[in-house]
Amino acid sequence: MDPLLEILSDGDFHSGAAIGRQLGISRAAIWKRMQFLEQRTGLSLERSAGKGYRLSGIELFDLVKLQQACGSGARIAFYETVDSTNSEAMRQIKSRRMIDVVIAESQTAGKGRRGRSWMSPFASNLYMSLIWPVVGSVRQLEGLSLVVGLAVARALREAGLDAGVKWPNDVQVGGKKISGILLELTGDPADQSFVVIGIGVNVNSSNLGEEIGQPWTSIALEKGGHYSRLALLESLYGHLQDMLALHEQQGFSAFRDEWKASELWLGQRVCLSMGDRVVSGRYAGVNERGEVGIQDGEAITFYSGGELSLRLADDC
């Protein structure tokens, strides 16, 4: 972590003289460092004559806190900034480092489904990628993305939010997106494959601009105040470990009832985009493999695939 950021992370005021002594630099150098810190992170320093400088209302991660949240056995790679936690997880796998999860304070090129970007302001939200070994054939991954969405929804409900899931793995609160999930498969199917499970959750963001292109919300906006990212991480990581292990043993069928209780848009008119092809009908839920059902008249057809996109009919 940046030494200046570490000093200010306690939320208290620190005088310029005290900061200078700790860092061994001049007051002029401190001013430049603070300007650079604000530009690099997007954070806003509070300045007060006679008191000094502070960062208020921010919770910073460090490895000790992350280890406590994820458990002593979790192998964590933590970064202040990465291009994408999924990309970093891929690099960790390629270099054969034994890592379970990549966590970052910010991403410069966060990835969403279908090539979209994921807005990732510094120390505001949760950005993580879990590395999960594939046991058996890739068919064992059927419905996995839906299970991850359910894990996020569980953690959000524990935070006091009424979260629902939209096929395949969007998590919404009040019709607004609060989390996105991206699964990427890597490795050698003949040897060892891994699925990288990227998760972004809007925790304390209050302004993500117009770049998202759809209604969105955050835990803080829903609850009316700051929420601990560490508390969310602890809850979510625990659910992921338990639910992924159960999925590995029993598949998506073990979670189908929970999906039915949490799913959004059931019975509503939708369209399903598959590249150049679009199918319209009513959303009819999912089958035991996690495939999406579209009803046209009396017939229900089920579809699956990583590049499918489900929308309400009015948005097609």
NORKA-V996164 format. One record per residue. PHI is phi in whole degrees, -180 to 180 (999 if undefined). PSI is psi in whole degrees, 0 to 359 (NA if undefined). Layout:
BEGIN
phi=PHI psi=PSI
phi=PHI psi=PSI
END
This chain:
BEGIN
phi=999 psi=146
phi=-55 psi=129
phi=-57 psi=321
phi=-66 psi=317
phi=-63 psi=322
phi=-64 psi=319
phi=-62 psi=317
phi=-83 psi=352
phi=-70 psi=347
phi=-79 psi=353
phi=82 psi=0
phi=-91 psi=163
phi=-75 psi=141
phi=-131 psi=129
phi=-72 psi=156
phi=-60 psi=323
phi=-64 psi=317
phi=-66 psi=318
phi=-64 psi=318
phi=-60 psi=319
phi=-65 psi=318
phi=-67 psi=323
phi=-95 psi=346
phi=70 psi=38
phi=-133 psi=167
phi=-80 psi=167
phi=-62 psi=322
phi=-64 psi=320
phi=-67 psi=324
phi=-61 psi=315
phi=-58 psi=316
phi=-66 psi=319
phi=-63 psi=321
phi=-68 psi=320
phi=-62 psi=317
phi=-65 psi=320
phi=-61 psi=315
phi=-64 psi=319
phi=-67 psi=320
phi=-75 psi=322
phi=-103 psi=340
phi=80 psi=3
phi=-76 psi=158
phi=-120 psi=119
phi=-82 psi=138
phi=-90 psi=129
phi=-116 psi=133
phi=-140 psi=125
phi=-62 psi=130
phi=87 psi=343
phi=-110 psi=318
phi=115 psi=227
phi=-131 psi=149
phi=-156 psi=159
phi=-109 psi=116
phi=-109 psi=153
phi=66 psi=34
phi=-133 psi=139
phi=-117 psi=114
phi=-97 psi=146
phi=-84 psi=153
phi=-148 psi=169
phi=-62 psi=325
phi=-64 psi=312
phi=-64 psi=319
phi=-66 psi=322
phi=-64 psi=320
phi=-64 psi=322
phi=-72 psi=320
phi=-92 psi=344
phi=104 psi=151
phi=-64 psi=335
phi=-85 psi=350
phi=-73 psi=133
phi=-99 psi=109
phi=-112 psi=135
phi=-110 psi=116
phi=-116 psi=136
phi=-134 psi=145
phi=-68 psi=316
phi=-145 psi=135
phi=-134 psi=166
phi=-66 psi=310
phi=-157 psi=136
phi=-64 psi=327
phi=-65 psi=316
phi=-63 psi=320
phi=-66 psi=321
phi=-62 psi=319
phi=-60 psi=319
phi=-66 psi=322
phi=-62 psi=318
phi=-65 psi=315
phi=-61 psi=324
phi=-86 psi=4
phi=62 psi=31
phi=-80 psi=140
phi=-87 psi=85
phi=-121 psi=141
phi=-97 psi=325
phi=-151 psi=140
phi=-109 psi=130
phi=-130 psi=140
phi=-138 psi=153
phi=-75 psi=330
phi=-155 psi=161
phi=-128 psi=139
phi=-91 psi=342
phi=-145 psi=54
phi=-59 psi=142
phi=-111 psi=137
phi=-115 psi=183
phi=-67 psi=153
phi=56 psi=37
phi=79 psi=6
phi=-77 psi=161
phi=-95 psi=161
phi=-123 psi=118
phi=-65 psi=131
phi=-138 psi=66
phi=-64 psi=153
phi=-64 psi=129
phi=55 psi=25
phi=-103 psi=324
phi=-130 psi=188
phi=-109 psi=122
phi=-125 psi=117
phi=-151 psi=155
phi=-136 psi=121
phi=-92 psi=137
phi=-104 psi=117
phi=-125 psi=122
phi=-69 psi=142
phi=-89 psi=122
phi=-100 psi=121
phi=83 psi=207
phi=-82 psi=167
phi=-66 psi=347
phi=-64 psi=341
phi=-67 psi=348
phi=-88 psi=359
phi=-56 psi=125
phi=79 psi=2
phi=-63 psi=319
phi=-63 psi=327
phi=-68 psi=321
phi=-64 psi=320
phi=-63 psi=318
phi=-60 psi=321
phi=-65 psi=323
phi=-63 psi=317
phi=-64 psi=317
phi=-62 psi=321
phi=-60 psi=312
phi=-63 psi=322
phi=-69 psi=324
phi=-66 psi=324
phi=-66 psi=336
phi=-83 psi=359
phi=98 psi=13
phi=-106 psi=147
phi=-89 psi=84
phi=-95 psi=141
phi=-127 psi=166
phi=-117 psi=140
phi=-117 psi=130
phi=-57 psi=137
phi=-88 psi=331
phi=-155 psi=21
phi=-74 psi=142
phi=-116 psi=129
phi=-127 psi=154
phi=-131 psi=120
phi=61 psi=34
phi=78 psi=7
phi=-117 psi=141
phi=-73 psi=132
phi=-122 psi=345
phi=-151 psi=149
phi=-131 psi=151
phi=-135 psi=137
phi=-135 psi=120
phi=-104 psi=134
phi=-133 psi=133
phi=-98 psi=137
phi=-147 psi=164
phi=110 psi=190
phi=-109 psi=112
phi=-57 psi=334
phi=-81 psi=347
phi=-123 psi=272
phi=-139 psi=124
phi=-110 psi=156
phi=-133 psi=149
phi=-110 psi=127
phi=-95 psi=121
phi=-108 psi=99
phi=-89 psi=132
phi=-133 psi=129
phi=-122 psi=130
phi=-127 psi=128
phi=-75 psi=110
phi=-102 psi=298
phi=-119 psi=10
phi=-67 psi=138
phi=-119 psi=347
phi=-152 psi=105
phi=-107 psi=11
phi=72 psi=196
phi=-99 psi=3
phi=-75 psi=342
phi=-69 psi=322
phi=79 psi=13
phi=-158 psi=159
phi=-60 psi=138
phi=-142 psi=164
phi=-150 psi=179
phi=-141 psi=166
phi=-60 psi=316
phi=-62 psi=319
phi=-65 psi=322
phi=-73 psi=325
phi=-96 psi=349
phi=79 psi=27
phi=177 psi=171
phi=-59 psi=141
phi=-126 psi=143
phi=-71 psi=120
phi=-67 psi=327
phi=-66 psi=321
phi=-63 psi=318
phi=-64 psi=316
phi=-60 psi=315
phi=-59 psi=314
phi=-65 psi=311
phi=-66 psi=315
phi=-63 psi=320
phi=-63 psi=316
phi=-64 psi=319
phi=-61 psi=314
phi=-59 psi=314
phi=-69 psi=316
phi=-76 psi=324
phi=-68 psi=323
phi=-65 psi=319
phi=-68 psi=320
phi=-62 psi=322
phi=-61 psi=326
phi=-87 psi=321
phi=-121 psi=353
phi=77 psi=188
phi=-69 psi=337
phi=-57 psi=332
phi=-68 psi=344
phi=-117 psi=3
phi=-63 psi=320
phi=-65 psi=320
phi=-65 psi=322
phi=-63 psi=314
phi=-58 psi=323
phi=-75 psi=342
phi=-112 psi=347
phi=-73 psi=150
phi=-105 psi=158
phi=76 psi=8
phi=-57 psi=127
phi=83 psi=354
phi=-85 psi=155
phi=-75 psi=131
phi=-139 psi=170
phi=-130 psi=144
phi=-116 psi=115
phi=-91 psi=132
phi=-132 psi=77
phi=69 psi=241
phi=-85 psi=353
phi=-104 psi=140
phi=-129 psi=130
phi=-113 psi=132
phi=-115 psi=153
phi=165 psi=205
phi=-109 psi=140
phi=-68 psi=123
phi=-115 psi=22
phi=83 psi=197
phi=-126 psi=160
phi=-95 psi=188
phi=-68 psi=348
phi=-100 psi=359
phi=85 psi=12
phi=-79 psi=148
phi=-85 psi=136
phi=-102 psi=131
phi=-118 psi=123
phi=-97 psi=128
phi=-127 psi=104
phi=71 psi=236
phi=-93 psi=346
phi=-92 psi=140
phi=-119 psi=124
phi=-113 psi=138
phi=-106 psi=141
phi=-130 psi=153
phi=-148 psi=161
phi=148 psi=147
phi=-72 psi=341
phi=-106 psi=16
phi=-82 psi=149
phi=-136 psi=124
phi=-105 psi=128
phi=-135 psi=156
phi=-67 psi=149
phi=-57 psi=324
phi=-68 psi=342
phi=-101 psi=4
phi=-83 psi=NA
END
